[in-house]
Amino acid sequence: VAKLGRLSTKDTVLFLCDMQEKFRPNIFQFPNIVSNASRLLQASRILGIPPVLTEQYPKGLGPTVPELGAEDLKAHTKTSFTMMTEEVEKELQALGNPKQAILCGIEAHACIACTTFDLLEKGMEVHIVADAVSSRSQTDRLFALSRLKQSGAYLTTTEGVLLQLVQDAKHPKFKEIQKLLAHPSPDTSLLAFFSAL
């Protein structure tokens, strides 16, 4: 049976990658990327999906930006380009080794790419939220998304994730998720990606 890539609230983890202060002025569409990632974090809390947060060399790149809304999360600090540090591996084991990963943050061609490869090698299904992922350059961002799709990751959107996770307007948490859908996701210039496919 072909893998469908159908998201579920069970056995799923949300990865929030390196959305830090020093990246703010340089990352393409940074405010919109963080806004979408924040909605995913809010949804993960409503639906009971554990989040994992990393920071790349915070001494030099600063803390996670406050608008993500992740102040209550323990940030796993790292210097590697993958989020899959020893600490994060232990956290995943404590969570029972989830089978699906929802991935957002920066940068698409660096830490998002390295994390995706590591997760795929572990046999996890990876869902990259294209409108919650970016790089300094739109070229790097779009080629990274294309490359990661070739490797077997699923590309999706913030709203796509939220609706797939509840699947039915009768879902007990749908009204809370619906509030996160009140305004459409901001345009993060992904249409160029599709014209190139």
C-alpha positions as CSV (number, residue, x, y, z in Angstrom):
1,V,0.0,0.0,0.0
2,A,1.4,3.4,-1.0
3,K,2.1,5.7,1.9
4,L,-0.6,8.4,2.0
5,G,0.9,10.8,4.4
6,R,-2.3,11.1,6.4
7,L,-1.6,13.1,9.6
8,S,-2.9,11.9,12.9
9,T,-2.8,13.4,16.4
10,K,-1.5,10.1,17.8
11,D,2.2,9.3,17.5
12,T,3.0,12.8,16.1
13,V,5.4,15.4,17.3
14,L,5.8,19.1,16.3
15,F,9.3,20.3,15.6
16,L,10.0,24.0,16.0
17,C,13.4,24.8,14.6
18,D,15.6,27.8,15.5
19,M,13.2,30.8,15.2
20,Q,15.6,33.2,17.0
21,E,16.1,36.9,17.3
22,K,19.3,37.3,15.2
23,F,17.5,35.7,12.2
24,R,14.7,38.2,12.3
25,P,16.1,40.8,9.9
26,N,17.5,38.3,7.4
27,I,15.0,35.5,6.9
28,F,12.7,35.8,4.0
29,Q,9.1,36.3,5.2
30,F,10.2,35.9,8.9
31,P,7.1,37.4,10.6
32,N,4.7,35.3,8.5
33,I,6.8,32.1,9.1
34,V,6.7,32.7,12.8
35,S,3.0,33.6,12.8
36,N,2.2,30.3,11.1
37,A,4.5,28.3,13.4
38,S,2.8,29.9,16.3
39,R,-0.6,28.7,15.1
40,L,0.8,25.2,14.8
41,L,2.1,25.4,18.4
42,Q,-1.3,26.6,19.6
43,A,-3.0,23.7,17.8
44,S,-0.5,21.2,19.2
45,R,-1.5,22.3,22.7
46,I,-5.2,22.0,21.9
47,L,-4.8,18.6,20.4
48,G,-2.2,17.2,22.8
49,I,0.7,16.9,20.3
50,P,4.1,17.3,22.0
51,P,6.3,20.1,20.7
52,V,10.1,20.0,20.5
53,L,12.0,23.4,20.3
54,T,15.6,24.0,19.4
55,E,17.9,27.0,19.3
56,Q,21.0,27.2,17.2
57,Y,23.9,28.6,19.2
58,P,21.8,31.0,21.2
59,K,24.8,32.8,22.6
60,G,25.4,34.2,19.2
61,L,22.0,34.0,17.6
62,G,19.8,35.0,20.5
63,P,16.7,33.4,22.1
64,T,13.6,32.2,20.4
65,V,11.4,35.1,19.4
66,P,8.6,35.8,21.9
67,E,5.8,35.9,19.2
68,L,6.2,32.2,18.7
69,G,4.6,31.8,22.2
70,A,7.1,29.1,23.3
71,E,8.3,30.6,26.5
72,D,7.1,27.6,28.5
73,L,9.1,25.1,26.4
74,K,12.6,23.9,27.2
75,A,14.8,24.9,24.2
76,H,17.3,22.3,23.2
77,T,20.5,24.2,22.4
78,K,22.6,22.9,19.5
79,T,25.5,23.7,17.2
80,S,24.7,20.9,14.7
81,F,22.4,21.6,11.7
82,T,20.1,18.8,12.6
83,M,17.6,19.1,15.5
84,M,18.3,15.4,16.3
85,T,20.7,16.0,19.1
86,E,21.2,13.4,21.8
87,E,18.8,15.4,24.1
88,V,16.1,15.5,21.4
89,E,16.6,11.7,20.7
90,K,16.0,11.1,24.4
91,E,12.9,13.2,24.4
92,L,11.5,11.3,21.4
93,Q,12.2,8.0,23.2
94,A,10.4,9.3,26.3
95,L,7.4,10.1,24.0
96,G,7.4,6.5,22.8
97,N,9.2,7.2,19.5
98,P,6.5,9.0,17.5
99,K,6.0,7.9,13.9
100,Q,5.1,11.3,12.4
101,A,6.9,14.7,12.5
102,I,5.4,18.1,11.7
103,L,8.4,20.3,10.9
104,C,8.6,24.1,10.8
105,G,11.2,26.8,11.3
106,I,14.5,27.9,9.7
107,E,16.6,27.5,7.6
108,A,15.0,25.3,4.9
109,H,18.3,24.3,3.2
110,A,20.2,23.9,6.5
111,C,18.6,22.8,9.7
112,I,15.2,21.8,8.2
113,A,17.0,19.7,5.5
114,C,19.4,18.0,7.9
115,T,16.6,17.3,10.4
116,T,14.4,15.9,7.6
117,F,17.1,13.5,6.4
118,D,17.7,12.3,10.0
119,L,14.0,11.7,10.6
120,L,13.5,9.9,7.3
121,E,16.4,7.7,8.1
122,K,14.8,6.8,11.4
123,G,11.7,5.7,9.5
124,M,9.6,8.6,10.5
125,E,7.1,10.3,8.2
126,V,8.0,13.9,7.8
127,H,5.5,16.7,7.0
128,I,7.2,20.0,6.2
129,V,4.9,23.0,6.6
130,A,6.0,25.0,3.6
131,D,4.5,28.3,4.7
132,A,6.1,27.9,8.1
133,V,9.6,27.2,6.8
134,S,12.1,29.7,5.2
135,S,15.7,30.7,4.5
136,R,17.5,33.9,4.0
137,S,17.2,33.4,0.2
138,Q,14.0,32.4,-1.5
139,T,16.1,30.4,-4.0
140,D,17.5,28.3,-1.2
141,R,14.1,27.9,0.4
142,L,12.4,26.7,-2.8
143,F,15.2,24.4,-3.9
144,A,15.3,22.9,-0.4
145,L,11.6,22.2,-0.4
146,S,11.9,20.5,-3.9
147,R,14.9,18.5,-2.7
148,L,13.2,17.3,0.5
149,K,10.1,16.3,-1.5
150,Q,12.4,14.1,-3.7
151,S,13.7,12.5,-0.5
152,G,10.2,11.5,0.6
153,A,9.0,14.3,2.9
154,Y,5.5,15.5,2.5
155,L,5.0,19.2,1.8
156,T,1.9,20.8,3.3
157,T,0.6,24.1,4.7
158,T,-0.4,25.4,8.1
159,E,-4.1,25.2,7.4
160,G,-3.7,21.8,5.7
161,V,-2.1,20.5,8.9
162,L,-4.8,21.9,11.2
163,L,-7.7,20.5,9.1
164,Q,-6.0,17.1,8.6
165,L,-5.4,16.8,12.3
166,V,-9.1,17.2,13.2
167,Q,-10.6,15.7,10.0
168,D,-14.2,16.4,11.0
169,A,-16.3,19.4,12.1
170,K,-17.7,17.1,14.8
171,H,-14.2,16.7,16.3
172,P,-14.5,17.7,20.0
173,K,-11.7,20.3,19.6
174,F,-12.8,21.6,16.2
175,K,-14.2,24.9,17.5
176,E,-10.9,25.7,19.1
177,I,-9.0,24.9,15.9
178,Q,-11.5,26.8,13.9
179,K,-10.5,30.0,15.8
180,L,-7.0,29.5,14.5
181,L,-8.4,29.4,11.0
182,A,-10.4,32.6,11.3
183,H,-7.9,34.5,9.1
184,P,-6.2,32.9,6.1
185,S,-2.5,32.2,6.3
186,P,-0.4,35.1,5.1
187,D,1.1,34.7,1.6
188,T,4.7,33.6,2.0
189,S,5.5,33.7,-1.8
190,L,5.2,29.9,-2.5
191,L,3.4,30.3,-5.8
192,A,6.8,30.6,-7.5
193,F,7.6,27.1,-6.2
194,F,4.6,25.6,-8.0
195,S,5.2,27.4,-11.2
196,A,8.7,25.8,-11.1
197,L,7.3,22.2,-10.6
